[in-house]
Amino acid sequence: RSHEVAAHPRLAHIPGAMEVRYLLFENASGYALVERKGSEEIGVQSEESQKSMVDFGRFSQFCSMKAFLPFTSAENALANINDVSEGLMTDELREFLESNLGKALKGGKEKAKFALGVCDTKIGGMIQEATSIPCVANDLVNELLRGVRCHFTKLVKGLRDGDCEKAQLGLGHAYSRSKVKFDVNRTDKHIIQAIALLDLLEKDINTFAMRVREWYSWHFPELSKVVTDNYLYARCAQFIQRRESLTPERVVQLGEVLVDAEKATMVFEAAKTSMGMDISDIDLLNIHTFAGRVAKLAEYRKSLAEYLHSKMHACAPNLQALIGDSVGARLISHAGSLTNLSKYPASTVQI
């Protein structure tokens, strides 16, 4: 029956007619090996078969616990679930299977008469490669494992009601914490936050700079025509304050602020014939403070761009070389992570 064999390259050579005699069940408490004494494979989805899975009296007639390997600690359980989820064979699982099934199932498809039922083809392929034990993952195995899961506390001696749920809850929290901890340290998450903050700063700085220009232009309107850069305008407004205080001696210092002595002279000449209104000390103080805040934000934006450049160089140097820091960071942000972006097919992405 071809539907009973999982469509996995590692399991493709297992004969469809090979009988599933044993079942591997992974639980938060440990590994369980269940022996199947016999059940009807045809009609596994029938109503009668479904009832037999939830009735322990009927289920125990064709399935019994052969061996159980409990985890020694919470750390041991977490290490095993991490390895199994990554498709790695743990030493505990290999020794457990070989000690209980080595003689019955090991030896290749010619010698083996029975197979080990597993819930996932990835786990089956891992076991088959490491131990040569033939594995099968199909609808019958899934139904049998559903019955094992339902009656697990009754199949394992010494396991009380509630112990399994506590183990599952503790392992679930530990597994989630380990994944989240690993995820937080990934560099691409910082890239996503940095590019989002850069876009927000760009918008806010432009808005604040326009507010500084509009406010200070009541006192010195000619400055906007001479100094067009928002950052330099905020620095000039913070330095000049009252246009009457701009003397030839201060023009040299203004040239250092603008990094252009000729433009500083033009500002000085414009201040002599300015048409702006007079301004009170309290108004000037607020303009000076606000202009300083805008200048600080612009300086922080520059340092954040340098931070993004270093992060892109460490995380995605090829993407950075191809399309630059900003576009590359936006692509990563649009995809959700660098891993997701690497899995995308070739296409046109609008950002």
Secondary structure, 3 states (H helix, E strand, C coil): CHHHCCCCCCCCCCCCCCEEEEEEEEECCEEEEEEECCCCCCCCCCHHHHHHHHCHHHHHHHEEEEEEEECCCHHHHHHHHHHHHCCCCCHHHHHHHHHHHHHHHCCCCCCCCEEEECCCHHHHHHHHHHHCCCEECCHHHHHHHHHHHHCHHHHCCCCCCCHHHHHHHHHHHHHHHHHHHHHHCCHHHHHHHHHHHHHHHHHHHHHHHHHHHHHHCCCCCCHHHHCCCHHHHHHHHHHHCCHHHCCHHHHHHHHHHHCCHHHHHHHHHHHHCCCCCCCCHHHHHHHHHHHHHHHHHHHHHHHHHHHHHHHHHHHCHHHHHHHCHHHHHHHHHHHCCHHHHHHCCCCCCCC
